[in-house]
Amino acid sequence: MNIKGFTKTTLLDYPGHIASTIFTGGCNFNCPYCHNGDLVTAHKDMDNITEESILAHIKKRCGIINYICISGGEPTLQPDLISFLQKIKEYPIKIKLDTNGTNPSVIKSAYEKDLIDYIAMDIKNSKDKYALTVDRKININDIEESVDYIKTCGIDYEFRTTVIKEFHTTHDIVSIGEWLNGSKRFFIQQYVESDKQIKQGFHAHSHETLMNFKNHVEPYFESVSIRGVD
């Protein structure tokens, strides 16, 4: 595994639980506002963290921390992700997978092998603005396949969109709601600038605008929440 970061204790990454978070290096998107930009553009220059050290921590802390988040970067790009998850699952650990949804076959394999317990999938924008937002050519069919699978396979899940003035309008958010109609949870995430971003110069929407977005998409989801606003 190409592991470039490890947070031993977090209250943010696994809903409602104390967890540890593993960050993998490399991504097939180039979202300019990504707050983990170093994991996208500079991961080859970062020190690698061994699987053995991660598993040793899990063994030592199991019973105190029983939740692991696999994030990135994009974890499903890792060719040995499944085997690594199997090693973690030798302990009584619940695993959350963060993903951009571009590799539906990996998501399916992980779930069908009972290796993940929760999925958080980033929805970058409305379909017609996806490639613009991620700064890459994309196969929207793969992303749609992941959405459909996550909605119907039985796993606990959330969809989430980080919203930015330069990329997201009310029309875009409503288009996302129409696309994800019938989904369980949707989080509208406030943009927060980071010194690790791929590019700078973006702006957050006001709290009033976020509430307006929420009101527009609530009919499409069982639950809509705003994340990242005090």
Secondary structure as the mmCIF struct_conf table of DSSP 4:
data_model
#
loop_
_struct_conf.conf_type_id
_struct_conf.id
_struct_conf.beg_label_comp_id
_struct_conf.beg_label_asym_id
_struct_conf.beg_label_seq_id
_struct_conf.end_label_comp_id
_struct_conf.end_label_asym_id
_struct_conf.end_label_seq_id
STRN STRN1 ILE A 3 THR A 10
BEND BEND1 LEU A 11 TYR A 14
TURN_TY1_P TURN_TY1_P1 PRO A 15 GLY A 16
BEND BEND2 HIS A 17 HIS A 17
STRN STRN2 ALA A 19 THR A 24
BEND BEND3 ASN A 28 ASN A 28
TURN_TY1_P TURN_TY1_P2 PRO A 32 TYR A 33
TURN_TY1_P TURN_TY1_P3 HIS A 35 ASN A 36
HELX_RH_AL_P HELX_RH_AL_P1 GLY A 37 THR A 41
BEND BEND4 ALA A 42 ALA A 42
HELX_RH_3T_P HELX_RH_3T_P1 HIS A 43 ASP A 45
BEND BEND5 MET A 46 MET A 46
HELX_LH_PP_P HELX_LH_PP_P1 ASP A 47 THR A 50
HELX_RH_AL_P HELX_RH_AL_P2 GLU A 51 ARG A 61
TURN_TY1_P TURN_TY1_P4 CYS A 62 ILE A 64
STRN STRN3 TYR A 67 SER A 71
BEND BEND6 GLY A 72 GLY A 73
HELX_RH_3T_P HELX_RH_3T_P2 PRO A 75 LEU A 77
TURN_TY1_P TURN_TY1_P5 PRO A 79 ASP A 80
HELX_RH_AL_P HELX_RH_AL_P3 LEU A 81 ILE A 88
TURN_TY1_P TURN_TY1_P6 LYS A 89 GLU A 90
BEND BEND7 TYR A 91 PRO A 92
STRN STRN4 LYS A 94 THR A 99
BEND BEND8 GLY A 101 THR A 102
HELX_RH_AL_P HELX_RH_AL_P4 PRO A 104 GLU A 112
TURN_TY1_P TURN_TY1_P7 LYS A 113 ASP A 114
BEND BEND9 ASP A 117 ASP A 117
STRN STRN5 TYR A 118 ASP A 122
BEND BEND10 ASN A 125 ASN A 125
HELX_RH_3T_P HELX_RH_3T_P3 LYS A 127 LYS A 129
HELX_RH_AL_P HELX_RH_AL_P5 TYR A 130 VAL A 134
TURN_TY1_P TURN_TY1_P8 ASP A 135 ASP A 135
BEND BEND11 ARG A 136 ARG A 136
HELX_RH_AL_P HELX_RH_AL_P6 ILE A 140 THR A 152
BEND BEND12 CYS A 153 GLY A 154
STRN STRN6 ASP A 156 VAL A 163
TURN_TY1_P TURN_TY1_P9 LYS A 165 PHE A 167
HELX_RH_AL_P HELX_RH_AL_P7 THR A 170 TRP A 179
TURN_TY1_P TURN_TY1_P10 LEU A 180 GLY A 182
STRN STRN7 SER A 183 GLN A 190
HELX_LH_PP_P HELX_LH_PP_P2 TYR A 191 TYR A 191
TURN_TY1_P TURN_TY1_P11 ASP A 195 LYS A 196
BEND BEND13 ILE A 198 LYS A 199
HELX_LH_PP_P HELX_LH_PP_P3 ALA A 204 SER A 206
HELX_RH_AL_P HELX_RH_AL_P8 HIS A 207 VAL A 217
HELX_RH_3T_P HELX_RH_3T_P4 GLU A 218 TYR A 220
STRN STRN8 PHE A 221 ARG A 227
BEND BEND14 GLY A 228 GLY A 228
#
